[in-house]
Amino acid sequence: MRKAFTLYEAIIVIAVVGIITAVAIPRIDDDRKQEAADQILSHIRYTQHLALMNDIFQPYPINTSVKETQRSKYYYKQRWQIYFTNTGDNLFYEIFSDSPDDGSTSCFDKGVETDFDEIAIDPGTGKYLVGNWSELSSNQYPPREKVNTWLNLTLTFGIKKIVVEPRNYRSSVINANLGDRVRILFDYLGRPYFNEGLAGVDNGTVNPFDAEKKPLRETVKINFCFDTNCNDKFTIAIEPETGYAHLI
């Protein structure tokens, strides 16, 4: 009974393993990109679906409280939105419908950190659709077991930077290594708006009917980069008026 490979057989096995490895590594990389692209596309479309199903429009306050007055005045802040941002070195995104706070400020209150009922729920898992959690950066976020951690693009897929084209649709630079914040909102007709009411830049007071904030009029490309130079990337385009999102 033979108990070992011959030299010839060993060489054949090594050659076969080498061929499989050479073929499999690029495939694994392609699968990673495809998986990330499919997830982000599905969540952009889900955000639009939520907007179509939930027409948030309140032209008159229902009482005299500051919160209700702000809710009426800045109703467009409550539109369903998908927001790409960062915590430390991790890029992540979240889907939520913001509400004005109780103060006199007109800024977004960034309620996803404190008002968990503003965050969309993953219909498949029942978890919050936010890629940040309390153990990662702040105890104001939900605990890890209650969030969909796949929305953390850096930890899940290795994405290091987001670049928007044309550049006039960027809101602000996160830092040199990570890229831009990206906020996409949809109205009740499913039309997309970019970076409407970014606190710290326009103080959240931008009305969607202002000249520069009308529904998107041209195709916007969002590049998700696996290196800081954005040579290794995939690109998602958002079309004007329809808000159709697709991979290019």
Buried (B, 14 or more C-beta within 10 A) or exposed (E): EEEEEEEEEEEEEEEEEEEEEEEEEEEEEEEBBEEBBEBBBEBBBBBBEBBBEEEBEEEEBEEEEBBBBBBBBBBBBBBBBBBBBBBEEBBBBBBBBBBBBEEEBBBBBBBBBEBBEBBBBBEEEEBBBBBBBBEBBEEEBBEEEBBBBBBBBBBBBBBBBBBBBEEEBBBEEBEEEBBBBBBBBBBBEBBBBBBBBBBEEBEBBBEBEEEEBEBBEEBBBBBBBBEEEBEBBBBBBBBBEBBBBBEE
